[in-house]
Every structure is written in C-alpha cells, then in structure tokens.
Amino acid sequence: MANQIALVGGGGHASSCVELISQSDSFDLLGYVAPEKSALMEDIDVEFLGSDHVLQRLVADNTCLHVAVGQIKSSDKRCALYSEIRSMGGVLPNLVAANAMIAKTASLGCGNFVGLSAVINAKAQVGDNCIINTSAILEHGALVGDHCHIAPGAIVLGDAVIESHSFIGSGAIIREGVSIARGSVVPSGARIMTDNEKSNFK
C-alpha cells in the first residue's frame, strides 16, 4: 500500500518532486503546503493543503513530508523547514527518480531528492535533505554532507568531499579527492581542481 505524502513548497522544484512521485509506487501525493496557493501547482492539479500551520496535523495523520523548496546558494529555507518537520516527529522519505542509478553500496540519509538520470556510485554517501539534481553524478566514495544541492549535470569525482550546506552549480566538476568547505557556493561550469577547505565561492 502506498504512503500518503505532502510536499512542503509550491515552486519549480516542487513540480519536479511531483514528477518523481508520479513515477513511484511507494507514494500517493496528497497535496502541497505553502504560504499561499501556487499557480504552477494549481496548473498541474496538485491540491493546496494550507500554510505551515497544517504541518503538525499532517504529521499526526502519519502523512510523509518532503521539503520541496529549491536551493540556490543558501540552504537556510530548506534547512529550517527540514528541522521544523523533524522536531515534530515527521517522516521525511527520499524521493528517487525511477531512472536514477544508485549503487548497492551507496548510502542516503533522509529527505533527499535524487533526480532524473542522476548517478550515485559505489560507496558514495549523501547526508540528509539534499538535492542531487537531474543528471548529476557522484562518483565512487564521494561524500555529500547535509543540506547540499548538487545541481543538474554537476560531477563530483571519486572520494571528493562536499561539506554541508553547499551548492555545486550546474555543470561544475569537482576533482577526485578535493574537499569543498561547508557553505560553499561553486558557480555553474566551474572546474575545482584543488582543495577549497578554507575559502567559499561567492
């Protein structure tokens, strides 16, 4: 039997979450939670459940929740929503595209989004509340901390480390073994070939 799930957020990333749920036999989409109704979500016939004040009721009803707010640069909003839901005892499952490839030896925390054609290779590790977006690649042994966004087409090579709250832009390449410091913003198309443990991209 499929679990009911509600999305927290009603923007562009939420529409991508709707697509993954439509591919899944594990979840039935109940609707979305947002400060106000979203024309985008209304256009794809997703029910508006109310603002954040309904979250406690949804948790009490054993409805799964997924943070469907996007993350460009700052992780603050996603992190705050995730922490609020966890403090209520909410269940935050991973949403994984049907055609994503996740190695048997890879590990995922909870509340993650793994997009279409994404690859998470052998022994790679992903924390909680991350976005591994469309066609992103995490090679063997890569480590991605909590509340990160690996944008479409980005490549994190073997044994590289992306510390928590970081954003890796679309098409960026992180060389094998390189460490990216907590809270970093790596721009689209960047090629990071040396450690960045002490300085952030802005």
N, C-alpha and C positions, 0 to 999 in steps of 0.2 A: 504494500500500500504506500502511495506517495505521501510525503510530508508536505504540509502547507508551508509556504514561505512568503514573506513580505519583504519588499525592497525598501531601504531607507535612503531616499533620494529620488529625484524625478527628472534628471538632466540626461545629457547624451550618454554618459557611462551607464546610467540605469537602463537605457534602451538596449545596450549591449548585454546587460545582465538578463533582460527579458529573453533575448535570443538564446542564450545558453540554457535558461530554464526550459524553453520550448523544446530543446533537444534532449532533455533529460527525462528519464522515467522515475527519478527519485523525488521530484518536487512538483507540486501544483501551485501556481502563482496566485496568491490571494489578492495582492494589490501593492500599492506603494504608499509610503509615508513621506511627507514633505511639508515645508512651511505653508505652501499653498498649492493649488492644482497646477499641474504641468500640461501645457498644450501638447507637448511631444508625447507624453504618456497617454493622454486622452485620445490622441490620433491613432494609437496602437491598441486602444481598448483595454488599458490597464486601470483598474479601479483605484480611485483616491480613497485612502482609509482615514486620513486626517493628519494632523501635525504630530510633533514628537510626543504630545501628551498621551497618545494611544499606545506608545511602546510598551508600557507596563502591562496593559490589558493583553496585548499580543503575546508577551512573554508568559503571562498567566494562562493563556489558552494553548500553550505549547506550540505556538507558531514559530518556525525558524525565521531568523532575520539575516539580512545581508546588507552591509554598508555599500550602497550603490552610488556614492558620491565620488566623482573623479578626483584625481590628484595631479595637479601640475605645479611643480615646485614644492609648495608647502603641503605637509601631511596633516596639518593641525585639525582640519574639519573631520577628516576620516578617522583620525586617532581619537578625537573627542567622542564621536558617535560610537565607535567600537568600544571604548572604555565605559561609556554610559550603559550600553546594552549588556556588557559583561557584568557590570555591577548589579544589574537587575537579575542576573542569572540566566540571561538569554542564550539560546543556542545559535551559533554563527557557523554554518557549514561552508565548505568550499564550493564554488561554482566552477566547473571544469568543462570546457568545450568537448564535444564528442570526438573531434578530430585532433585534440591536443595529445601530445605524446609525453607520458610521464614514466620514467624508468621505475622498475620494481624496487630498486634500491634508493630511489629519491625519497625525500620526506617533505610533507607540507604541514604547516600548523593549521589554524582555523581561520575562517572568514576570508579566504583568498579567492581571487578571480584569476582563472587561467584561460586565456582567450583562444580564439580560433587559430589552429596550426602552431600554437606555442609548443616548445620542446623543453622539458626539464630532464636532463640526462642523468646518468648513473651517479649516485652518491651526492647529487646536488641537494641542498637544503633551503627551504623557504620558510620564513617565520610566520607571523600572524598578520592578517589584514593587509595583504599585499595585492597589487595588480601586476600580473605577468601577462602583458597585453598581446594583441594579435601578432603572431609570427615571431615573438621574442624567443631567444634561445639562452638557456642556462646550461653551460657545458658541465662535464663531469667534475664533481667536487666543488662546484660554485656554492657560495653561501650568501643568501639574501636575508637581511635582518627584518624585523617587524616594520610595518607601515611604509613599505617601499613601493614605488611604481617603476617597473621596467617597461618602457613604452614600446609601441609597435616596431618590430624589426630590430630592436636592440640586441646585441650579442654580448653575453658575459662569459668569457672563456674559462677554461679549466682552472679550478682552485682559486679563482678571484673571490674577493670578499666585498659585498656591498653592505655597509653598516646601516642600521635602522634609520628610518625617516628620510631616505634618499630618493632622488628622482633621476633616472637614467633616460635621457631623451631618445626620441625615435631615431633608429639607425646608428646609435652610438656603439662603439666597440670598446670593451674593457679587456685589456690584455690578460693572459693567463697569469695567475698569482698576484695580481695587483689588488691593493686594498683601497676602497673608496670610503672616506670618512663619514661618520654619522651626519645626517642632514645635508649632504652634498646635493647639488643640482648640476648634473652633467648635461650640457646642451645637445640638441639634436645633431647627429653626424659627427660628434667628437670622437677622437681616437685617443684613448688613455693608455699610455704605454709604460708609465712609471707610477710608483705608489703616490697616493694622494691622502696620506693619513692625517695630515695636519692642516690642509687648506681646502676650503669649499669653493665650488664653482658658483658664480653669481650671474 
